[in-house]
Amino acid sequence: MNRCIVIADDDPNVVSLLKLRLGMAQYDVVATNDAVAAMAMVRARSPAAVILDVQMPGGGGLSALTKIKSDPELSGVAVMMLTGERNAEIVMQAMGSGADDYMVKPFNPDALTLRVSRLVDRGGKTAAATWEI
């Protein structure tokens, strides 16, 4: 099973926490702080899942999400949006663009690890909408 997770978030504390928690769950975690580098990592690594912040350099997470989900070779990759954005319009835009999950900061690290595991286990296919604000 593919255990690679790509993280793109411009907050180094969030990246450190995610690397620690997902690493403890036996995931191979690679991270960057911008959307352009994230896309390069996704293309190079074919991860099981991607965690994107909405607001970050390089076009932001929504742009990266759209590129991932519109690329036939990448469209099956599970994408979780992890952001401080609580605006319903942003949530709907993310879900409408193909996000498999949406989680708001601050977050419970145990809940995030569980939700990432569920995404990976489903192979990027969601049984139902799992986002929450």
Secondary structure, DSSP 8 states (H G I E B T S, - for coil): ---EEEEE-S-HHHHHHHHHHHHHTT-EEEEESSHHHHHHHHHHH--SEEEE-SS-SSSHHHHHHHHHHHSTTTTTSEEEEEES---HHHHHHHHHTT-SEEEESS--HHHHHHHHHHHHHTTT--SS-----
